Amino acid sequence: MSKRLVGVGVAFSVSLLAAVSCGGSDSGSTVDGTGGKGNGGTGGNGGSINLDGSAANGGSGGTIDPDAACAVEKDEATLTPVNMLVMFDRSGSMNQSGKWTAASGALVAFFKDPGTAGLRVALRFFPHDQPASGCTNQQCSVSACAQPLVPIGALTADPAPTDAQEQKLVSAVQNQSPGNGGGTPMYAALGGAESWATSYAQAHPAEKVVVVLVTDGAPNGCDENINHIASLASDALASDEVYTYAVGLEGSNESDMDAIAQAGGTTKGFFIGNGNAQADLLAALKAIQGSQVSCEFVLPKSSQSGTPIDPAKVNVNFTSGGTSETFSQVGSAAECGAAGGWYYDSATNPTKITLCPSTCTTVQSDKNAKIEILLGCATQITPPT
């Protein structure tokens, strides 16, 4: 069976096949991601794949064909659950130039988008005394800022009220308005967000946790040193692999957003001008979702029949427009290179499969892409260079 998954505005299908033996097709292929930043993995020039993963009949690699793999079981591949805490600025300056209307509209549209199905979202405003007092530029309570107004919960493809989490998030946004002044207690706000995120990550080590900071101002109140603020993000990344995104609306300092994003492992901040702020913020939120959701999969511990999974007999197939290829495994993220492929999170105790950046881009850019994770065939490996 398969499940429709949505990344950055595109959908692709993922399925998991358990096999007792593996054959090969007669040809390989090269797939270029239209509009992407690079190529996906490269298939072979013909030939078949032996059970030990080597090329046969003079070929130099190819596609492991699931239809010829004597598949005995099928199950859904499981995306690594992604938990997103949105820390959203409601300082008085958000009243200016229609920023609150645009930004809150983008949040509501994001929560209502069927493409967010499966994403787990929590929401907190700052400065704000709800649900815990002290998340202000006067009290600067990190522990208060660590209490979400809307606790974490999964969005579904259903509209509210069937989607209870969507209804909670949308109601929370629609019941808010910018405060009268209040400054921009960014240190306390981000500190609270990272505190919540690291605690959640420690309690749910198999899941991903990200923080999204949305603000229209420079730090005002509490610790205003941007290096100290950015260090909150770098500490969370180093301790618990929490990635932090920084989204700056008109009035924020672009270099501050970049500093937080770089420290949080997301390279560069998003900066939203006044041109079409609602559409641009919505696009930024969906891009953040896609960068975290679309390219990482949980490796099952056993098949449905209870047979333990052999990490040396796992392959990742990509199908597009009737043409398939098997992405090769590389040793780690550092070995991805331009050809791409996939890698495990751990060489000794793997729990996740992650597509390399160029391969991920290829998959995300193809609305008809299908990823199949085959179990039971010797892994096709990219030789070290």
C-alpha positions in Angstrom: 0.0 0.0 0.0 1.1 3.6 -0.3 0.6 6.9 1.4 0.5 10.3 -0.2 3.0 12.7 1.3 3.4 16.4 0.6 6.7 18.3 0.7 7.3 21.8 -0.7 4.1 22.1 -2.7 4.6 18.7 -4.3 3.4 15.2 -3.4 5.1 11.9 -3.7 4.2 8.4 -2.8 6.2 6.2 -0.4 5.8 2.4 0.1 7.7 -0.2 1.9 8.2 -3.7 0.4 9.6 -6.7 2.2 11.2 -9.3 -0.1 12.7 -12.7 0.2 14.8 -12.4 -3.0 15.7 -9.7 -5.5 15.9 -9.7 -9.3 17.0 -6.8 -11.5 15.7 -4.9 -14.5 17.5 -4.7 -17.8 18.3 -1.0 -17.7 19.2 1.8 -15.5 18.4 5.5 -15.9 19.5 9.0 -14.9 16.9 11.3 -13.3 17.2 15.0 -13.3 15.1 17.0 -10.9 13.4 19.7 -13.0 13.7 23.0 -11.1 15.9 21.3 -8.5 19.3 22.2 -7.4 21.1 19.1 -8.5 20.8 15.6 -9.8 19.4 12.6 -8.0 21.4 9.4 -8.0 22.5 7.9 -11.3 21.3 4.5 -12.4 23.3 2.0 -14.3 24.0 1.5 -18.0 22.2 -1.8 -18.3 22.4 -5.2 -16.8 20.8 -6.8 -13.7 21.5 -6.8 -10.0 22.6 -10.0 -8.4 21.5 -11.0 -4.9 24.9 -9.8 -3.5 24.3 -6.4 -5.0 26.9 -6.7 -7.8 26.2 -6.0 -11.5 25.7 -8.9 -13.8 25.7 -9.4 -17.6 28.2 -6.7 -18.2 26.1 -4.0 -16.6 27.4 -1.3 -14.2 24.4 -1.2 -11.9 20.6 -0.8 -12.4 17.3 -0.8 -10.7 16.2 -3.5 -8.3 12.7 -4.3 -9.5 10.2 -4.8 -6.7 7.9 -6.7 -9.1 10.7 -9.3 -9.6 11.6 -9.4 -5.9 9.1 -12.1 -4.8 7.6 -9.6 -2.4 5.8 -11.3 0.4 4.7 -8.3 2.4 3.9 -4.7 1.8 3.5 -1.9 4.4 3.6 1.8 4.5 6.9 3.5 5.0 6.9 5.7 8.0 8.1 9.2 7.8 10.1 10.4 10.8 7.5 12.4 12.9 8.2 16.1 12.7 7.2 18.3 15.6 7.2 22.1 15.0 6.9 24.8 17.7 6.0 28.2 16.2 7.1 31.1 18.4 5.1 34.0 17.0 5.7 37.7 17.7 2.6 39.7 18.9 4.5 42.9 20.0 2.9 46.3 19.4 4.8 46.9 16.2 2.9 44.1 14.5 0.0 46.6 14.3 1.9 48.6 11.7 1.5 48.3 7.9 -1.0 45.5 8.1 1.7 43.0 9.3 -0.6 41.3 11.9 -3.3 40.8 9.3 -0.9 39.4 6.8 1.1 37.2 9.2 -1.9 35.8 11.1 -3.6 35.1 7.7 -0.5 33.1 6.6 -0.5 31.1 9.8 -4.2 30.2 9.4 -3.7 29.3 5.8 -0.8 27.1 6.7 -2.7 25.3 9.4 -5.7 24.7 7.1 -3.6 23.5 4.2 -4.2 19.7 3.5 -0.5 19.5 2.7 0.4 19.9 6.4 -1.3 16.5 7.2 0.9 14.6 9.5 2.9 17.6 10.7 2.7 18.0 14.5 2.5 21.7 15.5 2.5 23.6 18.8 2.1 27.4 19.1 3.3 30.1 21.4 3.0 33.9 21.2 5.4 36.5 22.6 5.3 38.7 24.5 2.3 37.0 26.1 1.2 36.0 29.6 -0.8 33.0 28.4 -0.8 30.2 29.3 2.0 31.1 31.8 2.8 34.6 33.0 6.2 36.0 32.6 6.9 35.7 28.9 7.5 39.4 28.6 10.3 41.9 28.2 10.0 42.8 31.9 10.0 39.3 33.5 12.0 37.5 30.8 10.9 34.1 32.1 12.3 31.4 29.8 10.2 28.8 31.7 7.0 30.8 31.0 7.9 31.1 27.3 8.4 27.4 27.2 4.7 26.7 27.8 2.8 26.5 24.4 -0.6 28.2 24.2 -1.6 25.3 21.9 0.2 22.0 22.9 1.7 19.8 20.3 -0.7 17.8 18.1 -0.9 16.3 14.7 -2.7 18.1 11.8 -4.7 15.9 9.4 -6.0 16.3 5.9 -9.5 16.9 7.2 -11.0 20.4 7.7 -11.9 21.7 11.1 -13.7 20.7 13.3 -12.8 17.1 12.3 -9.2 18.2 12.5 -9.2 19.1 16.1 -5.6 20.4 16.1 -6.3 22.7 13.2 -9.3 24.1 15.0 -7.2 24.8 18.1 -4.4 26.5 16.2 -6.7 28.6 14.0 -8.8 29.7 17.0 -5.7 30.6 18.9 -4.5 32.9 16.1 -7.9 34.4 15.5 -8.4 35.2 19.2 -5.1 37.1 19.3 -4.1 40.6 18.5 -0.8 42.6 18.9 -0.2 43.9 22.4 0.3 47.5 23.4 4.1 47.8 23.2 5.7 45.0 25.2 9.0 45.1 23.4 10.4 42.1 21.7 11.8 39.7 24.4 13.6 37.6 21.8 16.0 36.0 24.3 13.3 34.7 26.6 11.0 33.7 23.7 13.7 31.7 21.8 15.1 30.4 25.1 11.6 29.1 26.0 11.1 27.6 22.5 14.5 25.7 22.7 13.8 24.6 26.2 10.5 23.0 25.1 12.1 21.6 22.0 15.0 19.9 23.7 12.8 18.4 26.4 10.5 17.0 23.8 13.4 15.7 21.7 14.9 13.9 24.8 11.5 12.3 25.5 11.0 11.3 21.9 14.4 10.4 20.4 13.0 8.8 17.3 11.2 12.1 16.2 12.4 15.4 14.8 11.8 18.7 16.5 12.1 22.1 14.9 11.6 25.7 16.2 10.2 28.4 14.0 10.8 32.0 15.3 8.6 34.6 13.5 9.3 38.3 14.5 9.2 41.8 13.1 11.6 43.4 15.5 15.1 43.5 16.8 15.7 42.2 20.4 14.1 44.7 22.8 14.1 43.7 26.5 15.8 40.8 28.3 19.2 40.0 26.9 19.5 41.9 23.6 22.9 40.5 22.6 22.2 38.7 19.3 25.2 36.4 19.8 23.7 35.2 23.1 20.3 34.7 21.5 21.8 32.8 18.6 23.7 30.6 21.0 20.4 29.3 22.3 19.8 27.8 18.9 23.3 26.4 18.5 23.1 24.8 22.0 19.8 23.1 21.1 21.2 21.8 17.8 24.3 20.4 19.4 22.6 18.8 22.4 19.4 17.3 20.7 19.5 18.0 17.0 16.8 20.7 17.2 16.9 22.8 14.1 15.9 26.4 14.3 14.4 28.6 11.6 14.2 32.4 11.8 11.6 34.3 9.8 11.9 38.1 9.9 9.0 40.3 8.9 9.5 44.0 7.9 11.2 45.8 10.8 13.4 42.9 11.8 17.1 42.9 11.3 18.0 40.5 8.4 21.5 39.9 9.9 19.9 38.9 13.2 17.7 36.3 11.4 20.7 34.9 9.6 22.7 34.6 12.8 19.9 32.6 14.5 19.3 30.4 11.5 23.0 29.7 11.0 23.4 28.8 14.7 20.3 26.6 14.5 21.6 24.6 11.5 19.3 26.1 8.8 21.9 28.2 7.0 20.0 31.4 6.4 16.9 33.2 7.7 13.8 34.0 5.8 13.1 37.8 5.3 9.5 38.8 4.4 9.0 42.3 3.0 5.8 44.3 2.6 5.2 43.3 -1.0 2.9 40.3 -0.4 3.7 39.4 3.1 0.9 36.9 3.6 1.8 34.8 0.5 5.6 35.1 1.2 5.2 34.0 4.9 3.0 31.1 3.8 5.6 30.0 1.2 8.3 30.2 3.9 6.4 28.0 6.3 5.7 25.4 3.6 9.4 25.5 2.6 10.3 24.9 6.3 7.9 22.0 6.4 9.2 20.5 3.2 12.8 20.7 4.2 12.1 18.6 7.3 9.4 16.2 6.3 10.1 14.9 2.9 13.4 13.1 2.9 13.8 11.1 6.1 12.1 7.7 6.8 12.0 5.5 9.8 13.7 2.1 9.3 11.4 -0.6 10.7 13.0 -3.0 13.2 11.2 -6.0 11.7 8.9 -7.0 8.9 5.2 -7.7 9.6 6.1 -11.4 10.0 8.5 -10.5 12.7 11.7 -11.1 10.8 14.4 -8.7 11.9 15.5 -6.2 9.3 19.1 -6.6 8.0 20.5 -3.1 7.4 22.8 -4.5 4.8 19.7 -5.6 2.8 17.8 -2.4 2.3 17.4 -0.5 -0.9 15.7 2.8 -1.9 14.0 2.8 -5.3 12.8 6.0 -7.1 10.1 5.9 -9.8 9.2 8.8 -12.1 7.2 8.7 -15.3 7.5 4.9 -15.6 11.3 5.0 -15.2 12.9 3.6 -12.1 16.3 3.7 -10.5 17.8 2.5 -7.2 19.5 5.2 -5.2 22.9 4.0 -3.8 23.8 4.1 -0.2 26.6 6.4 0.9 28.5 6.1 4.2 27.2 9.4 5.7 25.9 12.9 4.9 29.4 14.0 4.4 29.8 11.5 1.5 26.6 12.5 -0.4 28.3 14.6 -3.1 26.6 15.7 -6.3 25.5 12.2 -7.3 23.4 12.0 -4.1 22.0 8.7 -2.7 20.9 8.0 0.9 22.5 7.2 4.2 21.7 5.8 7.7 21.7 7.9 10.8 24.1 5.4 12.5 26.4 2.8 10.9 26.1 0.4 13.9 22.5 0.9 15.0 20.5 2.5 12.1 17.0 3.8 12.8 16.4 6.2 9.9 17.1 6.5 6.2 17.8 10.0 4.9 18.0 11.1 1.3 21.1 13.2 0.3 20.3 16.9 -0.4 20.5 16.6 -4.2 18.4 13.4 -4.2 15.9 15.0 -1.9 15.6 18.0 -4.3 15.0 15.6 -7.2 12.2 13.8 -5.3 10.6 17.0 -4.0 10.6 18.6 -7.5 8.7 15.7 -9.0 5.0 15.7 -8.2 4.6 12.1 -9.5 7.6 10.7 -7.7 7.3 7.3 -5.9 9.9 6.1 -3.3 9.9 2.4 -2.5 12.0 1.0 0.4 12.9 -2.6 -0.4 13.8 -5.0 2.3 15.7 -8.3 1.7 18.0 -7.4 -1.2 21.8 -6.7 -0.7 22.2 -2.9 -0.5 23.5 -1.2 -3.6 26.4 0.9 -2.4 28.3 3.8 -4.0 32.0 2.8 -3.9 34.1 5.3 -1.9 36.1 7.7 -4.0 
